[in-house]
Amino acid sequence: MFYNKHIAVGLTTLALLTATPAFAEEAATGTPKNVASCNQKTLDRELKMAKENTTADERRTENRLNADKKWNEQRAEWDKKHGERQTKQEEKYLERLIASDTHSAKSETAKAAVETYKTTVKTAADLRRTAIEAAEAAFKTSHEAAVTARRTAVDAATKTRREAVEAAFATLKTRCTGTPAEIKAANTAFSAAVRAAQQTHHKAVTEAAATYKTTMEAARTTRSSAVKAATTAFKATIEQARTTLKAAVKAKK
């Protein structure tokens, strides 16, 4: 959504730069009313461009702040819900598991084996939780890096576009003392330069968004794999502990 807004701002700027009535009139007739009038129109256009750039910067900053706020709120909510759910699930699962596996332990040796089993189970649960939390932390780090890279690319593209437009505008400002043909050619050249700058900018922003998407897809895959690996290791540890416990309890019956 942010990049759609960003591109829209650029396209709006392009439309204003290339379709300003004063410039359109000059392009059509090739004859400004007089040099003073032409210079005033140029100055007005320059001031308007500066204002548009400031507005675009403010809007982009606001969009980013809103995005950051939303992401932080979503993360906090996810961490809270996930933590609470995982704790409840683990407590319920471990209590049921321990109860079912230790009910037949009668001798002191068997009871000692039960305590070892409980410790193993809880340790395995803690290890799984730590691994999952680490995977989530790594995902957040990847996300923040991807966002920074995307924003850096967009900022660079915006700077390049503005510099190109400003350079073209600097040339355009000299048209007022030219011949009608020269004035018309200058207006046409300026419009073409603005369009080219916008196309380059749009391509860079689109590529930045695509890179961000690819990076985040890889990060999600990595996180999912880490969670699955932690769960698999947890289950394997539990099964081994159960096997050991059952053998100890059976031997002491």
N, C-alpha and C positions, 0 to 999 in steps of 0.2 A: 504494500500500500504506500509506504514512504516513497519508493522510487517511482511509482506512478504519479504521485504528487510532484515529485522533483522534475520529472520529465514534462509534466503539464506546465510547470512554471517556466521551464525553458522554452516550450512551444509558444506560450503566451508572450514571452519576451521577444521571440522571433517575429511573431505577428505584428507586435507594436513597432519593432525596428524597421520592418520592411513595408508596412502599410500605413505609416503616418501620413495624414492628409497632405501636409506641406511637401513632403518628399514625393508623394505620389503625383502631386500637381507638377512639380519640377520634372519628374520623369516623363510625364505625358507631354509637356509643352517644351521642355528644355530651356525655358526662359523665366528665371525668377523675376519678381517685380523690380527689384533692385538689389544691389549688393548688401545694403544695410538690412533689408528685410530678410535676405538669405542668411546673413550672419546671425540674426536674431532667432530665426527658426532653428538654426544649427545649435545655438546655445540652449534654447528651450529643450531640444531633443537630448542634448548632453545631460542636462539637469534631470530630465525625466528618466534617462537610462540609469543614472546614479541612484535615483530613488527606487527604481525597480530592482536594482541589484541589492540594495539595503533591505527591501521588503522580502526578497527571495531568501536572503541570508537569515533574516529573522524567522521566517517561516520554516526553513530547514532546521534551524536550531531548535525551534519549538517542537517540530515533529520528532526530532531525535530525543529530546528530553521526555516527551510523552511515551516514546517507544521504550526508553530505558526504564521509566517508571512502571510501565505495564509488565515488562520482562521481570523486573525485580519483585513485583507483587505476585506474579505467577509462580516464580521460583519459591518465594516464601510460603505460598499456599501449598505448592506441591511438596516441599520439604516437610511442612507440618502434617499434612494428610498422609503422606507416604510413611513418615516416621511413626505416627500413631498407629496406622494400619499394620505396619510391619511388626511393631512391638506387640500388639494384640494377637496377631497371627502366630508369632513365635511363642508367646507365652502359652496360648491355647494348644498349639501343636506339641510343644515340648512337654507340657503337663500330661497330655493324653498319651504321648509316646512313652514317657518315663513310667507312667502308671501301668500301662499295658505290659511293659517289658520287665518290670521289677516286682510285680505282685507276688511272684512265687519264691522270692528270695527269703530264706529262713535263717540259714546259718550265718555266723559272724563273717566268715570268708565271703559268702555270697553278698552280704550286706556291704562289705568293703568294695566288692566288685561293682555294686550298684552305685556307690558314691563316685567311683572312678568313671563309671558310665555317665553319670549326671554331669560331672565336670567336663568330660569329653564333648558331650552334646552342647552344653552351654558355650564352651570354647569355640566349637564349630559354628555355632550361631553368631557369636561375636565376630568371628573371622569373616563370615559371609556378609554381615552388616557392614563391616569396615571396607570390604572389597566393593560393595555396592555404592557406599558413600564416596569412595575414591573414584569410582567410575563416573558418578554424577558430577563430582568436582572437576574431573578432567573434561567432561562434556561442557560444563560451564566455561571453563578456560578456553576451550576450542571455540565456543560460541562468541565469547568476548573478543577473541583474536580475529575471528571471521568478520564480526561487525566492524571492528576497527579498520581492517583491511578494506572492506567495502566502502566505508565512509571516507577513508583516505583516497581511494581511487576516484570517488565521486567529487571530492574537493579538488583533486588535481585536474579532473576533467572540466570542472566549472571554471577553475582559474585559467586553464588553457583557452576555453571558449571566450571568456571575457577579454583576455589579452588579444585574441584574434579580432574580436569585434572592436575593441578600442583602437587597435592598429588600423583597421579598415576605416574607422570613424575619423581618425587623425588625418587620413588621406582625403576623406570626404569633405572635411572642413575647409579644404583649399579650393573647393569647386566654385565658390561664389564669385571669383574674379575671372572665371573661365568663359569660354564661348558657350552658347546654348548646347552645341553638340558635346562639348567637354563635360558640361554639367550633367547632361543626360547619361553619358557614359559613366560618370562618377557615381551617380545614383544606382545605376544598374550593377556596377562593380561592387558597390557596398552591399546591396541586397544579396548578391551571389556569395559574398564573403560571409555574411551572417548565416545564410542557409548552410554553407559548407561547415562553418564552426558548430552549428547546432547538430548537424548530422554526425560529426565527429564526437561531439559530446554525448549524443544519444547512444552511439555505439559503445562508448567507454562505460557508460552507466549500465547498459544492458549486459555487457560482459562482466562487470563487477557483480551484478545481481546473480548471474549464472554461476560465477565462481563461488559466491557465498552459498548458493544452493547446493553445489557439489560438495563443498567443504562440510556443510552441516549434515548432509546425507551420510558422509563417511563417518562423522562424529557420532551420529545416532547408531550406525552399525557397530562401531567400536564399543559404544556403551552397552548395547544389547548383548554383544558377544561377552563382554566382561561380566555382566549380570548372570548370563547363562553359565559361564564358567564357574562363577562363585557358587551358584546353586548346585551345579553338578558336583563340585568338590565337597560341598556341605552334605549332600545326600550320600556320597561315597564314604565320608567319614562316619556318618551316622550308621550306615549299614555295617561297616567294619566294627564299630563299637557294639552294635547289637549282637553281632556274631560272637564277639569276645565275651560279652556279658552272658549270653545264653549258654555258652560253653561252661562258664564259671558256675552259674547257677545249677546247671544239670549235673556237674561233677560233684557238687556238695549236697545234693538232695539226699 
